């Protein structure tokens, strides 16, 4: 997220967003125009690429201050002045460099999800650059969380241990260190049932993803905690059976299975009172997309969720009070019987008011028993910093079909 004078910069087009991100991550550096044009418009010739770059710059200037602003250009290069902007990834780097507990906590709070989530300018070169930074930031955020977990476990701050462990699993659901921390924290808090559920989830995740059981350290910890529960109660928890290993899948089936796994993990989190979850599924309307939504609905229904499906009416360019009122009333009514699955289709058609409502729903999902699944096509989807800011840091997973 990039801010200037306290306001988030949010150009409309995906190319302008990508250009701003490239400049902001590497500020105070002269970026050659031909390089930027080649990265963002790889299929255009040099003349057309530079023309497209000028158009993107014109859009950036609409959201940047006039005169002596942070964007400086010549006919050969472009540079963004770091003294006049605030960039969350730069602040993240500074906090990690400081390395104090308070600085690490601030860095962790700055990491709200995958780097430039939802940024898709349709350029292989940009995607390669993006993936490098995305992996780097996720690795460093995980390392900060691990360092804080170790310290907080020693200090016995179990509620914070549970919070940071869940944050770590949000980045890497295979991190057994986080599961062990959750076992310790919940047992010391007296939440034995919650500890058992987390061990069961650890088993399920490792079996589904890797076809293995938890490592010996995790199993030993579970056995130690289980023996303590037996001493406290005549009826010990029953160790759940491992699911069978799934058969080999095709590429398309693997993607569907992966999405359903993420949804099922979110459902388990809701049932364990960990919090709700939002999903954005991007892709054109196809039979496969319809079948995926049907599978999600079937899965949620089997776990006791009430289900509701809404479709954004196509009134992006002209507000219709009756349609807006009906959509709002129907959507709000869906949330009365929780836990609830709410599917909202075609958010790329949504008006600003609808998007604000959906952002509020995602924020509510993070604190309630709500599984919100939205769909959009690739063009026109509204994942920009302003929209995400309205979500107040609630979890949102973006899936491209």
N, C-alpha and C positions, 0 to 999 in steps of 0.2 A: 504494500500500500504506500502511495506517495502523497505527501501532504505539503501544502504551502500556505502559510498564514493560518494554519489550523483547518484548512479545507482540503478534502480529498480530491485529487485530480482524476477525472473519469471521462476521457474522450469516448466518443460513441463507437467508432469503427474498430474492429479487431486489429487491423494493421497499425492504427495510431496507438492503440494500447500496447502492442508488441514493441513498437518503436520507442515509446516512453519507457517501457520496462528495460529495454536494452541500454538506453542512455542512463537511466537512473541507477542501475546496478553497477555501471562503470562511469561515474561522473568525473568531471574535470579532465576528461580525456578527449582528444580530437578524433572523432570517428569519421573516416572518409565517406563521402556520400556514395561513391560507387560500391563500397563494401556493404553499407546498409541497404542499398537498393538490391544488391545481389542476394543478400540474406532474406529479405522480406518479400521480394518479387522474383524468385528464381526462374520463373518461366517467361519473364519479359526480357526484351533486348535492352541495351544500355539506355537508349533514349526514353523508352516507355517506363523503365524502372525508375529513372531519375524524375520523370514527370509524376509518377505515383508517389514517390518520396516527397515531392513538393506538396502534393495534396494532403498527405499525412501530417506534414509539418504545419500546414495551414490549419488543420483541425486541432493540433496541439496548441497553437497560439490562441485558439478560442477559449481554452481553459486555463491558460497561463496569463499572468499579469502583463499588461502592456508596458512598453519602455523598459529598459534596464532589467528585464526579467531574467530567470535562470537559464533560458534557452538562447544560446548564441550560435549564429550560423555565418558561414561564408559560402562562396560558390563551390568550395572544395570539401569542407568538413562541417560537422555539427558537434556541439559540446553542451553539456548540462552542468550548471554551476551548483556544487553541493552545498555552498554556503546559504543558498536561498531556498532549499527544499529539505524535507524530512522524509527519509526512506526507511521503512521498517527493517529491511534486510541489512542495511548499513548499521542501524541501531542494534540489531541482533548481533552483528559481528563485534561491535564495540563492547557489548555486555559480556559476550563470551571471552573476549580478550582480557577484560577486567578479572573475571574468574572468581569473584567473591560470591558467597551464597546468595546475597541479595541481587547481585548482577545476574547470576544464573537463573534465579527465579524470574527476573524481568525478561531475560532472553526466552525462557520457556513460554511465558505469556505472549510474547511477540510471535511465537511460532503457532499460528492458528490453522495450519494445514499445508498441503503440498505447495511448493513455490509456484506462483502464477497459475494456480488452479483455475481451469476454465479458459485459459488463454490459448487460442487455437488459430493462428494466422495462416494455416495451410502452407507451411514451408518446411521442408525437411531440414534445411540448415538451421532454422530457428529451433526446430524441435530437438535437434542434437545439442544445441547450446542450452536449451531449457532443461533437458534431461540431466546434463552435467551438473548444473546448479541445483536442480531439484534433489538429486541424490546427495550432493554435498550438504545441503541444508538439513535434510532429514537425518543424515548420519550424525551431524554435529548436534542437532536437537536431541537425538537419542542419547548421545554421550553426556550431554548436560543433565538429562533426566536420570540417567544411571548414576551420575555423581551425586546428585541431590538425594536420590533414593538411598544410597549407601549411608549418607550422613544422617538422614532423617530416621532410618532404621536404628542407628546407634543411639539417637536422641529419644527414641520412643514416641515420636510424633506420628501416631498411627493414622490419624485421619488424613494428614498431608501425604503420608506414604501411599495410602489408597488412591488419592487424587493423582499423584505423579505416576503411579504405576499404571493406572488406566490411560493416562496421557501417552505413556510409552507404548502401551499395547495398541493405541490408535495409530501409531506410526509403524510399528512392527508387531503384528499379532503372534509372531513365533518366538518372541523374546521371553524365555522361561524365567529369567531373573525377575521380571515384572510379576509373573504369576506367583513366584515364591514370596516376593514382598507382599502381595495381596493376601496370601495365606497367613503370614505372620501378623499382618496388620489386623485382619478381621478376627483372628483368634484372640489377640490381645484386647480387641474391642468387645469381645464376647459374642461376635457374630459368626458362630460356628457354621451355621447353615450357609451363609454367604461364602465362607472359605471353601466349603465343600463344592459349591456351585462353580467357583473359580477353578478349582482343580479339575472338575468335570469338563469345563470349557477348555482348559489347557489340553486335556486328553483328546477332546474332539478336534481341536484345531490342528494339533500335530498329526493325528491320524489322517485327517482329510488332506492336509497339505503335503505331508512328507511320508505318510504311511509308517510312522514310528510312535513309540510310547514316550512319555516324558523321560528326561535323562535321570540317572541314578540320584542326583542331588535332590531333584524335585520329588521323586518317589520316596526317598528317605524322609524328607521333611513331612510329606503327607502321612507316611506311616507313623512318624513320631507324634504328629498332631492327632492322628486317629486314635492312637493308644491313649492319649490324654482324654479324648472324648469318651472312650470306653470306660475309663475310670470314673468319669462324671455321670455316666448314664448307662443303664443296663442294656439299652438298645443302641448299638453303634450304627452310624450311617452305613448303608450298603454301597460298596464300591461299584459304580456303574460299569456296565459292559461296554467295551469299545465297539464302535460301529465297524461293519465290514468294509474292506477297501473297495472303492468303486471301480468298475471296469474301465478299460481304456476308452477315451472319448475323442471325438473329432474336434477340430479347432473351434468350430462354432459352438459345439456342445460344451467344450471346456470353458469358453467365455460365459455361457449361460450358467454353468455349474458354479463358476467363480462368483458371479453376481448373486446367485441364490445363497451361496455360502455367506457372503457379506450381509445379505438381508437376514439370514437366519441368526447370525451373530448379533445383529442389532436387535432382533426380536428377543433373544435370550437376555441381552442387556436390559431391555425394557422390563421383562418379567422379573429380573433380579433387582429392579429399582435403581439401576445404574443411570438411567436417563434415556430420553428418546433420541431419534436419529432422523436425518433428512437425506434423501438420495435424489440426484438429478440424473436421469437417463437420457442421453443425447443420441439422436439418430433419426433417420427418416422413418415414416410410418410403413412398416412391413409386417407380414404375418409373423415373423420371428419376434418382433417387438411386442405384438399383441399377445403371443404365446407366453412371453416372459412375464408380462403384467398379470396374465391369468395364473401363472405358476406362483408369483409372489402373493397374489390374493389367496390362492389355495393354501399356501404355506402359513400365512398369517391366520386364516380362518381355523386351520387345524390346531393352532396354539391358543385359541380362544379370543382372537381379536375380532371386534366388529369392523366391518369394511365399508368404505364409502368411496365412490369414484365420481370425480367432477371433471368437467372439461371447460377450459377457458373459452368464453365466446369471442369470436373474432371482431373485437371493437377497439383495436389498438389505435385507430386514427380518429375515432369519433365516439365519445362517451355516450353511453345509453344508460340513463339512470335506472330504468327498470331491470335491464340485464345485470347491471352492477349490483343492485340491491338483491336480486335473486341469487346471484353467485355468492355474495357475502353471507346471506341468510342460510343458504344451503350448506356452505362450507362450515360455518359456525355450528350448525346443528349436528354435523358429523362428529364433532369432538366431544359430545355429551357422554357417550358410552365408551369409556376407556378401559383397557387398552384398545387403541383404534389404529387401523391402517387407512390413511387418506391418500388416494391417488388423484393427482391433479395433472391433466394432460394438456399439452400444447401451450406451455407458458411463454413461448416465443410470440404468441399473439396477445399477451397480456398488456393492459394499460398500466400506467405508473401506479395508479391506486391498487390494482390487483397485485402488482409486484410487491408493494409495501405490505399488503395483507399476507402474502406468501412468506416474506421475510419474517414477519411477526410469528407466523406459524412455525417456521424453522426454529426461531428462538424459543417458542413455547415447547417445541418437541424436545429440545435439549433438557428441559426441566420437568417433562411430564411423560405419560405413557402413550406417546404418539409416534407412529412410524409414518413419515411423510415421504411419498414417492412422487416426483414430478417428472414430466417428460417434455422434451423440446427437440426441435430440429437443430442442426448445427448452425445455420444462418439465423442471426437475430436473437440468439439466446442472451439473457440479461445478466450473466455472471460478471459484473464489474465491481470495483471496490466500494462504490456507494451502496449497491445492493447488498453486498456481503457485510458491510458495516452495520446495516439495519438488522442483521441476524444476531448481533451482539455475541459473536464468537461461538455460536452453536454449531455442532458438528454437521457437516454436509459432505457427502461423498459423491463425486461426479464420475459417471461411467459412460464411456463412448462405445456405442455398438459398431 
